[in-house]
Amino acid sequence: MSAVGITGPQAPTRHLNRWWYVATGFLTLLFGTSTVNVLFNILGKPMTEEFGWDRSIIANGLSVETVMVGISIVILGFLIDRFGPKVPSVPMALTFGIGLMLMAALPNNEMLFFALCIVIGAGAGAVNPVAHSTVVSAWFQDRRGTALGILMAGLGACGVLMPYLANWVLGIGGWRMAFLVIGAVCTIIPASVYAFITRMPAEHDAEREAARLQGRVAGESLLTVARKYRQFWLLSVAIFLVSSATFGLMSQVVPMTTDKGISQTTAVSVLSVLSLSSIFARLLVGYLLDRFYAPLIGSIIFALCAIGVFLMITSTEVGLLFLGSALIGLGLGSEGDLAAYMVSRYFPKHSYGRVLGFIYFLYAQGAAFGIFLLGQIYSATGSYRAGALPIILLVGIGIVCLLMMGSYRFTLDHKEVNAIEEGRTTTASPATH
């Protein structure tokens, strides 16, 4: 039934307005944390040439920033559940963007460079999906999967748009102007979205405020959730392992392809197909989540991803490499949607931010582990081929974890399924006597 039939004449306005949270969230992620990876890749070479640095300095800076991103995501998740998304996200978004802008004034000082990487990473939690996923999940019941899919597509779109934007500004005014201009955009847009648009439903804020007045935090603590719900560990392990496989391979697609005697241009095209496939996957999986059981969707997508891993590592045929890349992109693009949706169906609504924040932290750490694992395999064997079996095994374990998730614990309107069933049983009991 539509919202119009339930809530009267005001429902259409509410139904229309809630899509602004999706659109503006997409815009935030379009200029979000993926920007850092792009800028360091494109601007890193002219930076090192000007300063006379080794390229490893830029790579180490990106690693430092990535670690800080994971920490900031966890902290933001806790703050969202306590204060709502706006209060912590505005200053964090400003920190992220201003940190990028300050790179434009960087002197030849490695320690200052690493310090700015820490600052950027500390603010990057706000330009990850956690805050906007919390908002979208709160506003959407009937089309939550679709809304989350559109929102998450902003991450993939950033990977497609930002390289062209960065390269264009670099050609006009050099790497310092690129950091300044893009940093300004990454300051203004996300902070403005959080300050002037982002908000939770009134009833959600009222529940959180009532809990605060009683001297407690709404929802269950992360420790309580971890003890009470086995799905917490199953989902965490699944996301960590599949992230290891997808991001680990994504980081090595170009050298893995050129090692087979294939041209650099073709190798870059293979990587582009992976990125485009990830955007398509976010939209497709979001649509499917509104219609089918999420762990089953995830299992099928991840199984296809495992096939892609095998093709990418073992095949020398260009067509099969493109197919493998597309299948890996499906896995890469679906993880964020699946995590955001399943957290809303297996855990209490006022614990959403802290649980999703922790899982996204593992998502980032899984990526780092996958990159490390493939690097070690290549160093030990001189080839990526030996990595096929362990990476497929990681995906396989992730699939098993998803299949063990069981029935949803919460309905789309955040009611606990067991409580509803108990209520029905209690109501029906008098009729049986």
C-alpha positions as CSV (number, residue, x, y, z in Angstrom):
1,M,0.0,0.0,0.0
2,S,1.2,3.5,-0.7
3,A,2.0,6.1,1.9
4,V,-0.9,8.2,0.6
5,G,-3.4,5.6,1.7
6,I,-2.0,5.5,5.2
7,T,-1.1,9.0,6.2
8,G,-3.4,11.2,4.3
9,P,-2.7,14.3,2.2
10,Q,0.7,15.1,3.7
11,A,2.2,11.8,2.7
12,P,3.1,12.7,-0.9
13,T,5.2,15.6,0.3
14,R,7.1,13.5,2.7
15,H,7.5,10.7,0.2
16,L,8.9,13.2,-2.4
17,N,11.2,15.0,0.0
18,R,12.9,11.9,1.4
19,W,14.6,11.4,-2.0
20,W,16.6,14.6,-1.4
21,Y,18.5,12.7,1.3
22,V,19.5,10.1,-1.3
23,A,20.5,12.7,-3.9
24,T,22.5,14.9,-1.6
25,G,24.1,11.9,0.0
26,F,25.1,10.8,-3.5
27,L,26.6,14.2,-4.0
28,T,28.6,14.0,-0.8
29,L,30.1,10.6,-1.7
30,L,30.8,11.9,-5.2
31,F,33.3,14.3,-3.5
32,G,34.1,11.9,-0.7
33,T,36.9,9.8,0.7
34,S,37.7,8.1,-2.7
35,T,38.9,11.6,-3.8
36,V,42.1,11.1,-1.7
37,N,43.1,7.9,-3.5
38,V,42.6,9.6,-6.9
39,L,44.5,12.8,-6.0
40,F,47.5,11.0,-4.5
41,N,47.6,8.8,-7.7
42,I,47.4,11.7,-10.1
43,L,49.2,14.4,-8.2
44,G,51.7,12.2,-6.5
45,K,54.2,12.2,-9.4
46,P,54.5,16.0,-9.8
47,M,54.7,16.4,-6.0
48,T,57.6,14.0,-5.7
49,E,59.3,15.6,-8.7
50,E,59.1,19.0,-7.1
51,F,60.3,17.9,-3.7
52,G,62.7,15.2,-4.8
53,W,60.9,12.6,-2.7
54,D,60.8,8.9,-3.3
55,R,57.4,7.7,-4.5
56,S,57.0,5.5,-1.5
57,I,56.5,8.7,0.6
58,I,53.1,9.3,-1.2
59,A,52.2,5.6,-0.8
60,N,53.0,5.7,2.9
61,G,51.0,8.9,3.3
62,L,48.0,7.2,1.7
63,S,48.4,4.2,4.0
64,V,48.4,6.5,7.1
65,E,45.3,8.3,5.8
66,T,43.6,5.0,5.2
67,V,44.2,3.8,8.8
68,M,42.8,7.1,10.1
69,V,39.7,6.7,7.9
70,G,38.9,3.4,9.6
71,I,39.3,5.0,13.0
72,S,37.2,8.0,12.1
73,I,34.4,5.8,10.7
74,V,34.2,3.9,14.0
75,I,34.1,7.1,16.1
76,L,31.5,8.7,13.8
77,G,29.3,5.7,14.1
78,F,29.2,6.1,17.9
79,L,28.6,9.8,17.7
80,I,25.8,9.4,15.2
81,D,23.9,7.1,17.5
82,R,24.4,9.6,20.4
83,F,23.9,13.0,18.7
84,G,22.5,12.3,15.2
85,P,24.3,12.6,11.9
86,K,24.5,16.4,11.6
87,V,26.4,17.4,14.8
88,P,29.5,15.2,14.3
89,S,29.5,15.2,10.5
90,V,29.8,19.0,9.8
91,P,33.1,19.5,11.7
92,M,34.5,16.2,10.3
93,A,33.6,17.2,6.7
94,L,35.2,20.6,7.2
95,T,38.3,18.9,8.6
96,F,38.5,16.6,5.5
97,G,38.2,19.3,2.9
98,I,40.4,21.9,4.7
99,G,43.1,19.2,5.1
100,L,43.1,18.7,1.3
101,M,43.2,22.5,0.7
102,L,46.2,22.8,3.0
103,M,48.1,20.3,0.8
104,A,48.3,23.2,-1.7
105,A,50.6,25.1,0.7
106,L,52.7,22.1,1.7
107,P,56.4,22.9,2.0
108,N,59.2,20.3,1.4
109,N,58.6,18.6,4.7
110,E,57.8,14.9,4.9
111,M,56.6,15.1,8.5
112,L,54.1,17.9,7.7
113,F,52.9,15.8,4.8
114,F,52.2,12.9,7.1
115,A,50.5,15.2,9.6
116,L,48.1,16.5,6.9
117,C,47.4,12.9,5.9
118,I,46.3,12.2,9.5
119,V,44.1,15.3,9.5
120,I,42.4,14.3,6.2
121,G,41.8,10.8,7.4
122,A,40.5,12.0,10.7
123,G,37.7,13.9,8.9
124,A,37.1,11.3,6.2
125,G,34.6,9.4,8.2
126,A,32.0,12.0,7.3
127,V,32.5,11.5,3.6
128,N,32.1,7.8,3.8
129,P,28.6,6.2,3.6
130,V,27.9,5.7,7.3
131,A,26.1,8.9,8.1
132,H,24.1,9.0,4.9
133,S,23.2,5.3,5.1
134,T,21.9,5.9,8.6
135,V,19.7,8.7,7.3
136,V,18.5,6.9,4.2
137,S,17.7,3.7,6.2
138,A,15.7,5.7,8.7
139,W,13.6,7.5,6.0
140,F,13.0,4.5,3.7
141,Q,11.0,1.4,4.4
142,D,9.3,0.4,1.1
143,R,12.3,1.2,-1.2
144,R,15.2,1.1,1.2
145,G,17.4,-1.2,-1.0
146,T,16.9,1.0,-4.1
147,A,17.6,4.2,-2.1
148,L,20.8,2.8,-0.6
149,G,21.9,1.5,-4.0
150,I,21.6,5.0,-5.6
151,L,23.4,6.5,-2.6
152,M,26.3,4.1,-2.8
153,A,26.6,4.7,-6.5
154,G,28.2,8.0,-5.5
155,L,31.3,6.1,-4.4
156,G,31.7,4.5,-7.8
157,A,30.9,7.8,-9.6
158,C,33.7,9.5,-7.7
159,G,36.2,6.9,-9.1
160,V,35.0,7.7,-12.6
161,L,34.6,11.5,-12.4
162,M,37.4,12.6,-10.1
163,P,40.4,11.4,-12.2
164,Y,39.2,13.6,-15.1
165,L,38.6,16.6,-12.9
166,A,41.9,16.3,-11.1
167,N,43.8,15.9,-14.4
168,W,42.0,18.9,-15.9
169,V,42.9,21.2,-13.0
170,L,46.4,19.8,-12.9
171,G,46.9,20.8,-16.5
172,I,45.6,24.3,-15.8
173,G,47.5,25.3,-12.7
174,G,49.6,22.4,-11.4
175,W,49.2,20.1,-8.4
176,R,48.9,22.8,-5.8
177,M,45.9,24.4,-7.6
178,A,44.4,20.9,-8.0
179,F,44.5,20.3,-4.2
180,L,43.1,23.8,-3.6
181,V,40.2,23.7,-6.0
182,I,39.1,20.1,-5.3
183,G,39.7,20.5,-1.6
184,A,37.4,23.6,-1.7
185,V,34.7,21.6,-3.4
186,C,35.1,18.7,-0.9
187,T,34.8,21.3,1.9
188,I,31.8,23.2,0.7
189,I,29.5,20.5,-0.7
190,P,29.6,17.8,2.1
191,A,29.6,20.3,5.0
192,S,26.6,22.2,3.4
193,V,24.7,19.0,2.8
194,Y,25.1,18.0,6.5
195,A,24.4,21.5,7.8
196,F,21.4,22.5,5.8
197,I,19.7,19.3,4.4
198,T,20.6,16.1,6.4
199,R,18.1,15.2,9.2
200,M,16.5,12.2,10.7
201,P,12.8,11.5,11.0
202,A,11.2,13.4,13.9
203,E,10.3,10.2,15.8
204,H,13.8,8.9,15.6
205,D,15.2,12.1,17.0
206,A,12.6,12.1,19.8
207,E,13.5,8.6,20.9
208,R,17.2,9.5,21.0
209,E,16.6,12.7,22.9
210,A,14.4,10.9,25.4
211,A,17.2,8.4,26.0
212,R,19.6,11.2,26.5
213,L,17.4,12.9,29.1
214,Q,17.4,9.6,31.0
215,G,21.2,9.6,31.1
216,R,21.7,6.8,28.6
217,V,22.3,6.3,24.9
218,A,19.5,5.0,22.7
219,G,20.0,1.6,21.3
220,E,22.4,-1.2,22.4
221,S,26.1,-0.8,22.8
222,L,28.4,-2.4,20.3
223,L,29.6,-4.9,22.9
224,T,26.0,-5.8,23.7
225,V,25.2,-6.2,20.0
226,A,28.3,-8.4,19.6
227,R,27.3,-10.6,22.4
228,K,23.6,-10.8,21.6
229,Y,23.6,-11.2,17.8
230,R,25.6,-13.9,16.1
231,Q,24.9,-12.1,12.8
232,F,27.2,-9.4,13.9
233,W,30.2,-11.7,13.6
234,L,29.0,-13.5,10.5
235,L,28.5,-10.2,8.6
236,S,31.7,-8.7,9.9
237,V,33.7,-11.7,8.7
238,A,32.0,-11.9,5.4
239,I,32.6,-8.2,4.6
240,F,36.2,-8.4,5.7
241,L,37.0,-11.5,3.6
242,V,35.3,-10.4,0.4
243,S,36.8,-6.9,0.7
244,S,40.2,-8.6,1.0
245,A,39.5,-10.4,-2.3
246,T,38.0,-7.5,-4.3
247,F,40.2,-4.6,-3.2
248,G,43.3,-6.8,-3.2
249,L,42.7,-7.7,-6.8
250,M,41.7,-4.2,-7.8
251,S,45.0,-2.8,-6.6
252,Q,46.9,-5.2,-8.9
253,V,44.7,-5.4,-12.0
254,V,47.1,-3.4,-14.2
255,P,50.4,-5.1,-13.4
256,M,48.6,-8.5,-13.3
257,T,47.3,-7.9,-16.8
258,T,50.5,-6.5,-18.3
259,D,52.5,-9.4,-16.9
260,K,50.6,-11.6,-19.3
261,G,52.0,-9.6,-22.3
262,I,48.9,-7.4,-22.7
263,S,49.4,-3.7,-23.4
264,Q,49.1,-1.0,-20.7
265,T,46.2,0.6,-22.6
266,T,44.2,-2.6,-22.5
267,A,45.1,-3.2,-18.8
268,V,43.8,0.3,-17.9
269,S,40.6,-0.5,-19.9
270,V,40.2,-3.7,-17.9
271,L,40.5,-1.7,-14.7
272,S,37.9,0.8,-16.0
273,V,35.4,-2.0,-16.6
274,L,35.8,-3.1,-13.0
275,S,35.0,0.4,-11.8
276,L,32.0,0.8,-14.1
277,S,30.7,-2.7,-13.1
278,S,30.9,-1.7,-9.5
279,I,28.6,1.3,-10.2
280,F,26.1,-0.9,-12.0
281,A,26.3,-3.5,-9.1
282,R,25.3,-0.8,-6.5
283,L,22.2,0.0,-8.5
284,L,21.3,-3.6,-9.3
285,V,21.8,-4.9,-5.8
286,G,19.9,-2.0,-4.3
287,Y,16.9,-2.9,-6.5
288,L,17.2,-6.6,-5.7
289,L,17.4,-6.0,-1.9
290,D,13.8,-4.6,-2.0
291,R,12.6,-7.9,-3.5
292,F,14.7,-10.8,-2.3
293,Y,16.5,-12.2,0.8
294,A,19.7,-10.2,1.2
295,P,22.1,-13.0,2.2
296,L,21.1,-15.0,-0.8
297,I,21.7,-12.1,-3.1
298,G,25.1,-11.5,-1.5
299,S,26.0,-15.2,-1.9
300,I,25.1,-15.3,-5.6
301,I,27.0,-12.0,-6.3
302,F,30.1,-13.2,-4.3
303,A,30.0,-16.6,-6.1
304,L,30.2,-14.7,-9.4
305,C,33.0,-12.6,-7.9
306,A,34.9,-15.8,-7.1
307,I,34.6,-16.9,-10.8
308,G,35.9,-13.4,-11.8
309,V,38.9,-13.9,-9.5
310,F,39.8,-17.2,-11.2
311,L,39.5,-15.7,-14.7
312,M,41.5,-12.6,-13.8
313,I,44.4,-14.4,-12.3
314,T,44.6,-17.5,-14.5
315,S,43.4,-16.4,-18.0
316,T,45.5,-14.8,-20.7
317,E,42.5,-14.2,-23.1
318,V,41.6,-10.5,-23.2
319,G,37.9,-11.2,-23.4
320,L,38.0,-13.4,-20.3
321,L,40.0,-10.8,-18.5
322,F,37.2,-8.2,-19.2
323,L,34.6,-10.7,-18.0
324,G,36.6,-11.5,-14.9
325,S,37.0,-7.7,-14.2
326,A,33.2,-7.1,-14.6
327,L,32.4,-10.0,-12.2
328,I,34.9,-8.7,-9.6
329,G,33.3,-5.3,-10.0
330,L,29.9,-6.8,-9.0
331,G,31.4,-8.0,-5.7
332,L,33.2,-4.7,-5.1
333,G,30.1,-2.7,-5.8
334,S,27.6,-4.8,-3.8
335,E,29.4,-5.0,-0.4
336,G,28.5,-1.5,0.7
337,D,24.8,-1.9,-0.2
338,L,24.6,-5.3,1.4
339,A,26.3,-4.1,4.6
340,A,24.1,-1.0,4.9
341,Y,20.9,-2.9,4.2
342,M,21.6,-6.0,6.4
343,V,22.6,-3.9,9.4
344,S,19.1,-2.3,9.3
345,R,17.5,-5.8,9.2
346,Y,19.5,-7.6,11.8
347,F,20.3,-5.0,14.5
348,P,18.4,-2.3,16.5
349,K,17.8,1.0,14.7
350,H,19.5,3.2,17.3
351,S,22.6,1.0,17.1
352,Y,22.8,1.3,13.4
353,G,25.5,3.9,13.2
354,R,28.0,2.2,15.5
355,V,27.4,-1.3,14.0
356,L,27.8,-0.1,10.4
357,G,30.7,2.1,11.4
358,F,32.5,-1.0,12.8
359,I,31.7,-3.1,9.8
360,Y,33.0,-0.4,7.4
361,F,36.1,-0.2,9.5
362,L,36.6,-4.0,8.8
363,Y,35.8,-3.3,5.2
364,A,38.7,-0.9,5.0
365,Q,41.0,-3.2,6.9
366,G,40.1,-6.1,4.7
367,A,41.1,-4.0,1.7
368,A,44.5,-3.4,3.3
369,F,44.9,-7.1,4.1
370,G,44.0,-8.2,0.6
371,I,46.6,-5.8,-0.9
372,F,49.2,-7.1,1.5
373,L,48.4,-10.7,0.8
374,L,48.7,-10.4,-2.9
375,G,51.9,-8.5,-2.6
376,Q,53.4,-11.2,-0.4
377,I,52.3,-13.9,-2.8
378,Y,53.9,-12.1,-5.7
379,S,57.1,-11.5,-3.8
380,A,57.3,-15.2,-2.8
381,T,56.5,-16.7,-6.2
382,G,57.1,-14.0,-8.8
383,S,53.5,-14.5,-10.0
384,Y,50.0,-13.7,-9.0
385,R,48.8,-17.2,-10.1
386,A,49.3,-18.7,-6.7
387,G,46.9,-16.2,-5.2
388,A,43.9,-17.6,-7.0
389,L,43.1,-20.4,-4.5
390,P,43.5,-18.4,-1.3
391,I,41.5,-15.5,-2.6
392,I,38.7,-17.7,-3.8
393,L,38.8,-19.5,-0.4
394,L,38.3,-16.1,1.3
395,V,35.2,-15.4,-0.8
396,G,33.9,-19.0,-0.2
397,I,34.1,-18.5,3.6
398,G,32.4,-15.1,3.2
399,I,29.5,-16.8,1.3
400,V,29.2,-19.5,4.0
401,C,28.9,-16.7,6.7
402,L,26.1,-15.0,4.7
403,L,24.2,-18.2,4.3
404,M,24.3,-18.7,8.1
405,M,22.8,-15.3,8.8
406,G,19.3,-16.7,9.3
407,S,16.0,-14.8,9.1
408,Y,15.8,-11.1,9.4
409,R,15.7,-10.0,13.1
410,F,13.9,-6.7,12.4
411,T,11.2,-5.5,10.0
412,L,11.5,-2.6,7.6
413,D,9.9,-0.3,10.2
414,H,12.5,-1.4,12.8
415,K,10.3,-3.6,14.9
416,E,11.8,-6.7,16.3
417,V,10.4,-9.8,14.6
418,N,10.4,-12.0,17.7
419,A,8.5,-9.3,19.7
420,I,5.9,-9.1,16.9
421,E,5.5,-12.9,16.8
422,E,5.2,-13.0,20.6
423,G,2.5,-10.3,20.5
424,R,0.5,-12.2,18.0
425,T,0.7,-15.4,20.1
426,T,-0.4,-13.5,23.2
427,T,-3.3,-11.9,21.3
428,A,-4.4,-15.3,19.9
429,S,-4.1,-17.2,23.2
430,P,-7.5,-16.2,24.7
431,A,-9.3,-17.5,21.5
432,T,-7.8,-20.9,22.1
433,H,-9.5,-21.4,25.5
